[in-house]
């Protein structure tokens, strides 16, 4: 392992760790991840890693994992110097600069997909990714205009599990839903309507897409009309709704164990 010791804050190669804030990407689809749990999980994948920026203690603890990845640039500095270069307080001892993996074509996704409709919170995008991975639902379909699962915050909340999912970003939800129907998927929208089916009574197809809507506005009538079924989770009358990430977890579990 070739460690590059840093004692100068003005190193061009390290500016990426300061510039790539949440949901920012470069032309080469670079991303920045932080915390040892997230970084270590990424190191176990085939994702291209351009560099690691960490303290000596991180390299000492995880040298075997790092060496197996054969990373050309491993920068080492004190936590204080890392904070100066990054531009904010660092609550961890490692950061990683990588390249987002290529998206999976729509027709190559698994038979079970969780799909987002314009969810605005990076935390929710990351939390749903983590739950999907935990439940064995390995295909994630997200809109291009919403937070990306490889955004720094979403990746951190997912504990790195966004990197384990087959990912596809779509630009037009209506056209995408139509394409999924052609591929043989049954489309389920999570929403409360007069005709929505209680989750406990739902019969789930073998090949399905679960669509989760916007945190505040839910799913539009036009989109609901393109889905085969609308499902809701039964709850007490004085509770308006679940958090979308919590609802997604409950629904995915039921769908997986139909």
Buried (B, 14 or more C-beta within 10 A) or exposed (E): EEBBEBEEEEEEBBEBBBEBEBBEBEEEBBBBBBBBEBBBBBBEBEBBBBBBBBBEEBBEBBEEEBEEBEBEBBBBBEBEBBBBBBEEEBEBBBBBBBBBBEEBEBEEBBBBBBBBBBBBBBBBBBBBBBBBBEBEBBBBBBBEEBBBBBBBBBBBBBBBBBBBBBBBBBEEBEEBBEBBBEBEBBBBBBBEBEEBBEBEEBEBBEBBBBBBBBBEEBBBEEBBEBBBBBBBBEEEEEEEBBEBBBBBBBBBEBBBEE
